[in-house]
Amino acid sequence: MILWATAGVATLGLIIALEIAARRYAGVPGPMTTQVREVVFAPKPGPLYGGMALMMVVLTWRQRFIAAGAAIGIDLVFVLVRWAVDAKVDSDHFFGNGALWVMLGCAVIAVTRRTGPERTLLLKGVGLGLLLVTGRKIGDTWLLITAKTRPTVLDPYVATADHALGNPSWAMGRLLKATAPVGDHILDVVYAQLAVAAIVVALYQLRNVAAERRFPRHHLVRTFLLVGLLGPAIYMVFPVVGPVFAYGPGASGTGGVQWAVADLWPHTLPSFTTPHPVPYDDLTPRNCMPSLHTAWAVTIFIHSRKGPRILRFAGAFWLIATLSATLGFGYHYGVDLVAGVVFALTIEATLRTFDRGWDRSGIRLVAYGTAVFAALLLSYRYLPMTMAEYPWMFGPLLILAMASVIYGYVRTTRMWEPKAAPVRQPESEPQPELV
């Protein structure tokens, strides 16, 4: 309960701060206002039904069918009303109000009709669902703030450091264009539906909550949300827009040329000269360092390892496809992915160590992951020329640093796994000797 209360207070404080920052720096409503508006107005695309699905893990099957039916019915009423008044709404914005109404309704039922452990469990379920929905709003506001408050970007530094890895984004970009339209369509679906994969894994982990009347000690949603809350803070320190924007035409195909350093991606490798910050527009998010899509895909992979074979296969596929998409679409540099892996494992280790009570092995793992992540950022910022001039040394060092965090995480978490004690065989009764 202390953990849930702390998380709720911290999230509320962050929402209020971002609401103020969004209105001050961008002149637009923040996450609190947009969430309240969606009670009545057409919602933006987001995981509203995914949040409701997570909330329903605390309900019985009968209650789940009632909740789902109520959500769909409410959405149909909203759609008919908008159609009757000829409201101008995009097709992606039609549905979602019903899911939000059901979650809020369950919160009211928990307070007014439940008591004791039943009230606590239902409120936890509602909080989990709303956290997923609100986390999307918080992320969108963070990205807008990065664009408005960081007029220059550090892409030349990252692109220069990326020579140590052989500029993988340029190679994957050419490969993806060669396999179009099949390859890019598949990867686009994977990249855009990362939240769906996370919800599937989370629902598997939380499948027994209703029967056991409690949540598991550690599950994917906690790591997923913490990655999304902390990652954008790094964007403020290290603003980067990505190869397709800084060295290409932009995601739309034309819009980024006027701000690009040069129109090179993906066919011409950038030459490495002394890097310097470059100005960029106030609309494109500075959301590259670290790659949060990579971090989220890594957490999905980790949490799918204890599932059935099909879930393990899906987790591995989503990780490989996400890494390929982030590079192939020009959204990230190779060094972004290295930082994203270290970032994800450090947060995962932090949460698991918190659950264990901060023992020595956990503190050592968290400290090591934090130190490696900080060293990566510092090297990208202050040693890019050296890294580009000696790729045969710094390329393996980057991979080795990432691999060392992976090895430390796997080794430490395996030590934490409960050991199966051997079954003691009952001692046999001594048999009388035959004379």
N, C-alpha and C positions, 0 to 999 in steps of 0.2 A: 504493500500500500504506500510506503514511503517513496519507493521508486516511481510509482504511477503518479503520486501527488507532485513529486519534484519535476517529472517530465511535463505534467500539465502546466505547472506554474512557469517553467522555462519556456515552453512553447507559446503560452499566452504573452509573456514578456517579449519574445521575439516577434510575434505577430503585431503587437502594438508598436514596437520600434520600427518595423518595416512599413507599417501603415503610415507612420509619420514621415519616414524617409521617402516613400513613394510620392507622397503629396508635396513634399518640400523640393525634391530634386527632379522629379519627373512630371509633377503636376497631374498625376492620375490617381485613381483610387487604389488602395493597397489590398492585401489579402483579406482583411477583415470585411471591408466594404463589399468586395466582389463576392465573398462567400454569402453574406447576408442577402445580397441582391438575387442570388440564385434560388432563394426560397420561392420567389415569384417569377422573376424574369428568366429568359432562356439561358441555360447554363452553357459555359464554354466547354469544349471537349476535354474530358478528364475522367478520372477513375471513380465516378460517383457510384456506379453499380459495382465496381470492384470493392469500394469501401463498404458498401452494404453487404457484399458477399463475405467479407472478413468479419463484419459485425455478426452475421448469422451463425458463425461457428459456436456461439453461446446459446443458440436456440435449439429447440427440438425440431424434428422434421415437420411436424404439423405447423409449428410457429413459422418455420422457414417458408412453407408454401403460402401461408397467410401473408407474410411480409412481402414476398415476391409478387403475389397477386395484387396487393395493395399498391405497391410501387408502380407496377405496369398500369393499373387502373388510373392512378393519379396522373401519370404521364399522358395517358390517352385523353383525359379531360383537358390538360394543359394544351395538348396539340390541337384538339378541336376548338378550344377557345381562341388560340392564335390563328387558326385557319379562318374562324368566323369573323375575327376583327381584321383579317388580312395583315397580320404582323409580319414585317420583313425579317425573317430568321433564316440563317443558313441551315442546310440540311443536317450538318453535324451538330447543331445546337438544339435539336428538338427534344431530346430525351435526357433525363437525369434528375429533374425536379422531384419525381416520385421517390427515387432512392434517398434523396436528402430528406424529404418529408418523413419517410419511414424511420430513418436513423434518429431524427429529432423526436419522433413519436415514441420510439423505444426508450429514449432518454427520459421522457415525461413519465412513461409507464414505470420505469425503474424507480423514479423518485416517489411517485404517488401510489403505486400498487405493489411494490416489492419491498422486502425487508431483509436485513442480515446479509448472509453470503449470496443470496439470489440477487439482491440489489447490486452488490459489489460486482458480481460477475457480469451482469447485464450492462452496467456502466462501463466496465472495462472493454466490453465488446463494442459499445457505441464509441468510446474514446478511440479505440484502434481504428475503426472505420473512418471517423472524422479526421484523425491524424493523417491518414493516407490522402484524403481529399484536400485537407488544408495544406499538406506538404507540397502538393502541386502548386497551389496558389503562392505559397512562400517562395518556391523555386522560381516561378515566373516573375515575381516582384524582385527577387535578388538579381536575376538576369537583366531586368530593365535598369536597375540601379547601377550595375556594372557598366552598362553602355552610357548612362548619363553622367557618371562621375569619373570615368577613366577615358579622357579624350585621346590618349596615346596608348599604343599596344606594343608588346615586346616580341612580336613575331620574328623579326630578324635575328634575335638572340636564339630563339628556339629552333628556327630553320637552320641556323649555322651549327648549333649543337647536334642537330639531327643528322648531319653528315657522318657522325660517328657510327650511326646505325645504317648508313647507306640510303637515307631518304626513303623509307618504306612507303610513305604516303604517295610519292610520285610513282613508285613501281606498282602499287596496288591500284592506283587511279588508272594507269594504262591498262592493267589487266582487266579491270572492271569494264572499261570502255570496249575492250576486245570481246567480252562475253555478253554485251548488251544485246537485246533487252532482258534476257532471262536472268543473268547474274545480278544486275542491279535491282531488278524487281524483287527478287527473293530477299536480298540483303536489306532493301528498303522496308519490307514488311517486318523483318526481324528487328531492325533498328527502331522502328516506330512502335512496335508492340512489346517493348522490353517490360513495361509495367504488367502486361498480361502474363508473361512468363513468371514474374515475381509473385503475382497473386496465385497462380497455379501451385507453385512450390509452397507458398505460405499456407494455402488451404490444406495441402497434404500434411504439413507439420501441425496444423491446428485442428485436425479432423476429430480428435478425441476430446476436445474441450467441453462440449456439451455433456458427454458421458462422465468425464472425470470431475467436472465442475471446477476446473482450474486451468490456467494457461501454462504451457511448458516454460521452463526456466529461461530458455533462450530460443529465439526463432528469427526467421529472416526479416520480418517487418521491422524489428528494432534496428538492425544494421542498415537496412535499406533507407529508412527515414533519417538516421544519423548521417549517413553518407550525403544525402541530399541537403541536410541542414548545414553541415560543416563545409562541404566542398565549395559552395559559392563564396565563402569567406576567403578562400585561397585565390579565387578569381580577382578579388579586390587587390590582393598583393601582387599577383602575377597575371595581368590582363593580356590575353592572347585570343585572337579570333579564328585562327586556323588557316591551313594552306589554301583552301578554295576561296577564301575571302582576301587574304593578304597577298597571295600569289596567283590568283585566278579570277574568274568572272563572278564569283559569289554564288550562293546556293540557287538563286533564281536564274542564273545563266547570263545576266547582264549587269545587275545592279552594283556589283562590287568593283568593277573595273576602274572607276574614277578614284577609288580609295586604295587600290592595290599598289604594292611596292612595284610589281611588274606582273604582266600577264604571262606566267610561266607554267603554272600547274595544269596538267600533270606531265607535259611532254618535254619540258626543258628544266633541268636541275638548276636551282639558284646558285650563283657563285657566292663563295664566302668572302665577304669583306668585313671590315670592322663594323659590327652591328650598332644600331642606335634606335631609340624609340621612334615610332612613326605615328602620325595622327590617323584617326579613323572616325567613321561616322558615329552618331549618337543613337543608333538603332540596333546595330549588331551586337549581340551579347559577347562579352569577353569570357567565354566558357570553355576554354580548352585545357588549362593547366590546373589540376590534373584532369584526365579524361574520366568523368563520372559515369559515362556509359560503360567504360571498361570496369570501373570499380563495382558498379551494380551487377554487371555480368559475372564478375568474379564471385560476388556474394551469392548469386543464384547458383553458380557451379558448386560452391562449397556446401550450401545447404541442400543441394539435390543429391549429395553423395550417399546419404543414408536412406534414400527412397528406393522404390522398385527399379528394375532395369530400365524401363521406358523413361522414367523420370531422370535417371542418371544420364541416359543417352541424350535426352532433351537439354539438360543442363550443359553438357559438353558441347552440343551443337550450337546452343545459344551463345556460349562464350566465344567459340571460334568465329561464328557468323558476325557477332558484334564487333570483334576486333577487326575483321575484314572490312566491315561496313564503315567503321570510324576512319580507317585509313583510305579505303577506296573512294569514299565520297568526298574526301579532302577535308573532313571536319577536324582531324587531329593529326599531329606529328607523331612519329614513333616514340619520341621521348615522353610525350604525354601519356602514352599507354603504360610505359614503365612506371611512371609516377603514380598512375591510377591503380596499378596492381599493388604497389607498396601501400598506398593510401587505404585501400579496401582491407588488406590484411591487418594493418595496424588498428583500424577501427574495430574489426571483428575480434582481434585479440584483446582490445580494451574492454569490450562488452563481456567477453567470456571471463576475463580476469576479474572484472567487477562482480560477476556472479560467484566467483570462487573466493572472494575475500582478499584480493590483492596479495597473493603469495609471491615468493621470490621469483619463480620461473615466469609467472605472468608479467610481473613488473619488468623483468629483464627483456622479455619479448616486446612489450609495448615501447620501452625506452629505445631498443634497437631499431624497431620499425620507424619510430619518430625521427631518430637520428639519420637514418638512411634517407627518409623522405626529405628532410631539411637539406641534407648534403646534395641530393639531386637538384633541388630548386636552386641552391647556391651555385652549383656547377653550371647549370643552364644559363644563369644570369651573369656570372663573372668569369667563366672559363670557356665560352663557346668557341672562340677562335682556336684555342689550344686543342679542344676536342675535335674540331674539324681538321686540324693539321695532322693529328695523330689518331686517325680512326682505328688503326690496328691495335691501339692500346686502350682508348676510351670506350670503344664499342664493346669489347669483351668485359670491361670493368662495369659498364652499365648493366649488362645482362647478369654478370656475377653478383652485383649488388642486389638486383631484384631476386635472383635465385636464392641468395642467402636468406632473405626475408621469407621466401616461400618455404625453404628447408626448415628455418627456425620455427615457423608456424606449424608445419606438419609434425615436426618432432615434438614440440611442446604439447600440442593438443592431443597427440597420441598418448603422451604420458598421463594426460588428464582423464583419459577414457577409463571407466571402471574395469578392473580386471576380473575375469570370471574365475571364481575360486573352485578348485577341483573338489568333486563330490567325495566325501570321506566314506569309504566302504565300511560297513558294520563288521566288527570283529566276530569271527565264528566261534561258537562254543567248543571248548576242548572235548574231544571224543574219548570215551573210556577205552583203555587198552584191553584188547582181547587176550585172555590167558589161554 
